[in-house]
Amino acid sequence: LGKTVPPDRPFLKAQPGESGFFRAPSTIEHSMRLFAWQRLVNWPLIVSFGLDERAETNALEASFRAAHWRSAIGISLVLTFSLGIAYLLVNLEHRKRELQNSEQRYRSLIQKMQTAIVVYDAQGQVVISNPLAQELLGFSPDQFSGQSENTNGQFLKEDGSILPASLYPAKKVLSTGQPLRNHVLGIPSGTVLIKSLF
């Protein structure tokens, strides 16, 4: 190319070795380059190759910036997701406490009422009963809890005959989905009037 090689090139020094790297301005564009050189074994030649430092560092910087933004976005998403989960857990715990308090107030109200009350679940099992209902039907609280209507005692028709289990009040309400009001029901100790069952 009609240019002399600058004397500061490492392969021109005494005992430079067979290959190496160096950083220097190019002899043509005068821009900083990263050079690699290799001495050929059977030829009196040295091959030198230079890369534009700005192009390489710009590519690296762009890669670092993209990685930085990806990391920042990833961290933001993780933080947002974590905060969302934390909010849901706190809200769930709050609702759970509210439900427990509401259930406690409901149970307390039932226990204090001067009316016999028995609460069944969808399977016909007793979940709550108050003292008046327990006394009327002849069961202790422990005996009543978890009982089905079939085992609460023998119910009677108005004429004194045994009421079939399929016609028991709670079973009738569960099967028809309709409330039962002002229903007369016989029990071994007497007669009761069911004001409402729903």
C-alpha positions in Angstrom: 0.0 0.0 0.0 3.0 2.2 -0.2 3.2 2.8 3.6 6.0 1.9 5.9 5.2 -0.2 9.0 5.6 2.0 12.1 8.6 0.9 14.2 6.5 0.5 17.4 4.8 -2.7 16.1 5.6 -5.5 18.5 6.5 -8.1 15.8 9.4 -5.8 14.7 11.1 -6.0 18.1 13.9 -8.4 18.9 12.6 -11.9 19.7 8.9 -10.9 19.4 7.6 -14.5 19.4 5.4 -16.2 16.9 2.1 -14.3 17.5 0.5 -11.6 19.6 -2.0 -8.8 20.1 -1.6 -5.0 20.3 -3.6 -1.8 20.2 -2.5 1.0 17.9 -3.8 3.6 15.4 -4.1 2.2 11.9 -1.6 3.6 9.3 -4.4 4.4 6.9 -7.5 5.8 8.7 -5.5 6.6 11.9 -8.4 5.2 14.0 -7.6 3.0 17.0 -7.7 -0.6 16.2 -7.2 -3.9 18.0 -4.5 -6.0 16.1 -3.6 -9.6 16.0 -0.5 -10.9 14.3 1.0 -14.2 13.3 4.4 -15.1 11.9 4.1 -17.7 9.1 6.3 -20.7 9.7 7.9 -21.4 6.2 7.6 -17.9 4.8 9.3 -14.7 5.8 6.0 -13.0 6.3 3.9 -11.7 9.2 0.1 -11.5 8.8 -1.6 -8.8 10.8 -5.3 -8.2 11.2 -6.9 -5.2 12.8 -10.5 -4.5 14.0 -12.0 -1.1 14.4 -12.1 -0.5 18.2 -15.0 1.8 18.0 -17.2 -0.6 16.0 -16.4 -3.4 18.5 -16.8 -1.4 21.6 -20.0 0.2 20.3 -21.4 -3.2 19.6 -20.4 -4.3 23.1 -21.9 -1.2 24.7 -25.1 -1.7 22.8 -25.2 -5.3 23.9 -24.6 -4.2 27.5 -27.3 -1.6 27.3 -29.8 -4.0 25.9 -28.9 -6.6 28.6 -29.3 -3.8 31.2 -32.7 -2.9 30.0 -33.8 -6.5 29.8 -32.6 -7.0 33.4 -34.4 -3.8 34.5 -37.6 -4.9 32.8 -37.3 -8.4 34.2 -36.7 -7.1 37.8 -39.7 -4.7 37.4 -42.0 -7.5 36.3 -40.8 -9.8 39.2 -41.4 -7.0 41.7 -44.8 -6.2 40.2 -45.8 -9.8 40.3 -44.5 -10.2 43.9 -46.4 -7.1 45.0 -49.5 -8.4 43.4 -49.2 -11.8 45.1 -48.5 -10.1 48.4 -51.6 -7.9 48.0 -53.8 -10.9 47.2 -52.5 -12.9 50.2 -53.1 -9.9 52.5 -56.6 -9.4 51.1 -57.3 -13.1 51.4 -56.2 -13.2 55.0 -58.3 -10.1 55.7 -61.4 -11.7 54.1 -60.8 -14.9 56.0 -60.7 -13.1 59.3 -63.9 -11.2 58.4 -65.6 -14.5 57.5 -64.5 -16.1 60.8 -65.7 -13.0 62.8 -69.0 -13.1 60.9 -69.4 -16.9 61.5 -68.6 -16.3 65.2 -71.3 -13.6 65.5 -73.8 -15.8 63.7 -73.1 -18.8 66.0 -73.4 -16.6 69.0 -76.7 -15.2 67.9 -78.1 -18.7 67.2 -77.0 -19.9 70.7 -78.8 -17.0 72.4 -82.1 -17.1 70.5 -85.2 -18.3 72.4 -86.3 -20.4 69.4 -85.1 -23.9 68.6 -82.7 -23.7 65.6 -80.9 -26.4 63.7 -78.7 -25.6 60.7 -78.0 -28.3 58.2 -75.5 -28.3 55.4 -76.2 -29.2 51.8 -75.6 -32.9 52.6 -78.2 -32.8 55.4 -75.6 -32.9 58.3 -76.1 -30.7 61.4 -73.5 -27.9 61.5 -75.1 -25.7 64.2 -77.8 -26.2 66.8 -78.8 -24.1 69.8 -79.6 -25.4 73.4 -83.4 -25.1 72.9 -83.3 -27.4 69.9 -81.0 -29.9 71.7 -83.3 -30.0 74.7 -86.4 -30.3 72.5 -85.0 -33.2 70.4 -83.3 -34.8 73.3 -79.7 -34.6 72.1 -76.5 -33.2 73.8 -74.4 -30.7 71.7 -71.8 -33.5 71.0 -74.5 -35.9 69.9 -76.1 -33.3 67.7 -72.9 -32.1 65.9 -72.5 -33.8 62.5 -75.7 -35.9 62.8 -77.9 -36.2 59.8 -81.6 -35.6 60.1 -82.2 -39.4 59.9 -80.5 -39.9 63.2 -81.8 -36.9 65.1 -84.7 -38.9 66.4 -88.0 -40.4 65.1 -90.3 -37.8 63.7 -94.1 -38.3 63.7 -97.0 -37.2 61.5 -99.8 -35.2 63.0 -101.8 -38.4 63.4 -99.0 -39.9 65.5 -97.7 -42.4 62.8 -94.1 -42.5 62.0 -93.0 -40.0 59.3 -90.9 -41.7 56.5 -87.3 -40.4 56.3 -87.9 -39.2 52.7 -90.5 -36.7 54.2 -88.3 -35.3 57.0 -88.4 -31.5 56.8 -84.7 -30.8 56.0 -84.6 -33.6 53.4 -87.8 -32.2 51.8 -86.3 -28.7 51.5 -83.0 -30.0 50.1 -84.7 -32.1 47.5 -87.3 -29.5 46.4 -85.3 -26.3 46.9 -88.4 -24.7 48.3 -88.7 -23.3 51.9 -91.1 -25.0 54.4 -93.3 -22.7 56.6 -95.7 -23.3 59.4 -95.2 -27.1 59.3 -96.4 -29.2 62.2 -94.1 -32.1 63.2 -94.4 -34.6 65.9 -91.5 -35.8 68.1 -91.6 -38.4 70.9 -91.8 -35.7 73.6 -94.6 -33.8 71.9 -95.4 -31.6 68.9 -93.4 -28.8 67.3 -94.4 -26.2 64.8 -91.7 -25.4 62.3 -92.1 -21.7 61.5 -89.7 -21.7 58.6 -87.1 -24.0 57.1 -85.1 -22.9 54.0 
